[in-house]
């Protein structure tokens, strides 16, 4: 009697359909359990986006460095760069380095 009541239930009829069960199983398998699942593809897509951002950053840095190298072909610019970056000096010349404290 009780079993017949359960079988007559509308939801039981819907979820006991073998085609629906196979379809749900297939979808769950493809989304979460398969080696090529949606989750793995999502992680890989995020990694690709990060790598493309890194690539663009490094291309910009390469362009800046090329501009600096072209600028350093001039001997006066090379001397300015050496003084500014490496604190180089000429003979009989004194350099005073002033550092400001951060508050």
ABEGO torsion letter per residue (X at the ends): XAAAAAAABAAAAAAABAAAAAAAAAAAAAAAABAABAAAAAAAAAAAAAAAAAAAAAAAAAAAAAAAAAAAABAAAAAAAAAAAAGBBBBGBBBBBBBBBBX
